Amino acid sequence: MPFPSLVIYVLAALAEIAGCFAFWAWLRLGYSALWLIPGVASLAAFAYFLTLVDAAAAGRAYAAYGGIYIVMSLIWLWRAEGIAPDRWDIAGGAICLLGAGVILLGPRAV
């Protein structure tokens, strides 16, 4: 995966997680509905970032993104929510990251 694509995927994941967390905070944690304003903006940024990935097919870009998203979600769990990922979280994240690499770097028939 080219470095710029990795940066874009990480930015997209952070935007998606932050946007979804804003809804979680509103509905599950009782935070103000004003959290939805940056949440919606963050979700729009997420969608925009994914359009910047250099991929021939949107579905392939989204599928590969899934592995990055899962790992970033575990980092969010640890850093933002204060819950350390356990060995099963880490193993699952590694498997998903490997899958993303296969999708992105696998040879393609032209």
N, C-alpha and C positions, 0 to 999 in steps of 0.2 A: 504494500500500500504506500503510495507516495506520501511524503511527510505532510504536504498541505492538506491532503484528504484526511489524514489522521486528526489534524488540528480542527478541520471543519466538523468532523464527526464528534469530537470532544465538545466543541462549542454547541453543536446541535443537541447533544445529550444534556449538557448543563441547562440549556434553555428549556428543553422539554421537561426535565425533572423539576426545575424551579417552577415552571408553569403549572404542572400537575400538583406540586406541593402546595401552591397557593390555593387550589381548589380543596385539597385535603385539609389545609389549615382552616378554611372557611367552614366546610361541612363537618369535619370530624373533630376539630379542635376548638371550634366556637370562635374563631377569629372574625374580624369585621369583613363584611362583603367587599370592602374596599380592596382587600387582597386580590380580588378578581381582576382588577384593572392591570396591575403588572403581570398577573398570571396570564391573561389573554395576550398581552404584548409579548410575553416570553414564548408562548406557544406559537405565535406568528413568526417570531425570530427563528424558532426551531424549524418550521417549515421552510423558511427562506434559506437557512444554512444548508439544508439537504439539497436544495437546487444547485448549490455551488460545487457539489462533488462531481468530479470528472468520471462519469460512468455512462456507458452507452444505453443502459436501461434503468429506468427508475426503480423497478422492482428489485433488481440486483443491488442497487445502492441502498435501498431500504433494508433488505435482508442482511447485508453486511453491517449496516448501522446497528442492527439489533444486538450484536455481540458487544459493540462499544457501549451501547446504552446500558446493558446489563452490568458491565464492569463499573461504569460511572455511577449507576444506582447503588452499587455496593459501597463505593467510595462515599457517596452522599449519606448512606446509612451510618457509616463510621464517623465521618467528619461533621455532618450537619445534625444528625440525630444522636450521636454519641454511643452508638451500638456497634461494637466491633464485629465484623463478619467472622463467622466460624469456618471451620475447615470445609464444610459442605458448600457454603457460599463461595469460598475461594475456588474450590474444585469446579463448581458449576460455572463460575465466571471464566475460568481458564478454558473450559471446554467450549463455551460460547465464543470466546475470543479466537480460539483456534478455528472454529467454524467460520467466523467472519473473515479470517485470513484465507481460508480455502476458497470462499466465495470471491474475494477480491483478487487474489493472486493466481488462481487456477488458470491454466492455459485455455484459451477459447478457440474454437473452430471458427474460421471466418466465413 
